[in-house]
Amino acid sequence: MIEFLSLMYDNPKLIIETAALKENAVAWRSPSNIAIIKYWGKHGVQLPRNPSISFTLDQAYTDTKLAYRPKRGADEGIALDFFFHDEPNEAFRKKIVQFLDKITPIFPFLRQLEMTIHSSNSFPHSAGIASSASSMSALALCLCAMEDQFFGTLNNIEAFRKKASYVARLGSGSACRSIYEGLGLWGKTIEVEGSSDEFAVGYTAEVHEIFHTFQDTILIASKGEKSVSSRAGHALMEGNAYANPRYDQARRRLHTLLAALKTGDVETFGRITENEALTLHALMMTSNPPYILMRPNSLKMIELVQQFRKDQNVPVYFSLDAGPNLHLLYPETEKEQVMAFIQSELVPLCENGEYIADQVGKGPLEL
Ligand code: DP6
């Protein structure tokens, strides 16, 4: 079923003169992100129930190359071949075709082309890392780059990013925040002028320098398939008794967090970060039906991190996405001490000893 979309970017004029069109390609690298205030619960067409804010990452990214040429047949459908790590992938192809079909009111030229996408992730495919943020933002950037190649309509960087963020959001909510360097904020809030439920905005000006080089070490507690997808998890928020208080809490926390980001108050930042991670998982455990995505080793690692922080007085805090893996967030100045602790105490608890050493990144890159 095709959902009804009323899109601010609907534009029936974006039709190309295919006779003059040559084969060409666009390619983007786009990073994943880790939310500090979490997006959990949505309504309408991919609109968030509360504002969220995340660090854009650096080492965990998706590379996507989209090659196109004019369609030879006359059919009106989306013509796409899809390769993931150079292998044809039918499951991903179907998902992307569905998505592209849904957004043809924004990019009507998609029906005029034969397209081939090659996509790959920098992190191991089975690492249990959420890849929708990096993959959907990379795809959205490619689509906007195509539009600009054809029509020259997005040569203003701000306009380009805004539309890419909007389109990424339609693919996966959290993806809209990956478009920006440093921090991305998504959701209308009186705290931030220009913020919107429809796209994310970059949030760097009011951030203390200690957060510009923050580290994120991602510890792979388990690589198994998640038992409940994010999509299903969001849907379960609709029947969750704690949903409304949670959305209010997120707004209040955002206020406190933004102040801490500004002043460089790492302790307040860390308290909110951990509380948000546990709140997210508490919401899963109080859904109907309830479910648990943390694994025994996630919990063991959480306890070790909290103990290490207390004993050594080192500001290191954990976060969790909708999965079992821990993100350890800490200032760059603490890197040596934290890495020594990770190596000796946490790596043995990671599946196959796997972890990803990441940090706050500069945002997407045109390839
Ligand atoms: C737990 O963005 O994956 O990572 O919009 O259905 O694609 P969809 O959901 P998704 O939700 C992930 C939420 C989260 C928290 C966050 O990133 O804010």
Boltz pocket constraint, residues with backbone or C-beta under 6 A from the ligand:
constraints:
  - pocket:
      binder: B
      contacts: [[A, 33], [A, 34], [A, 35], [A, 37], [A, 38], [A, 39], [A, 40], [A, 46], [A, 52], [A, 130], [A, 132], [A, 169], [A, 171], [A, 172], [A, 173], [A, 174], [A, 175], [A, 230], [A, 231], [A, 234], [A, 280], [A, 320], [A, 321], [A, 322]]
      max_distance: 6.0
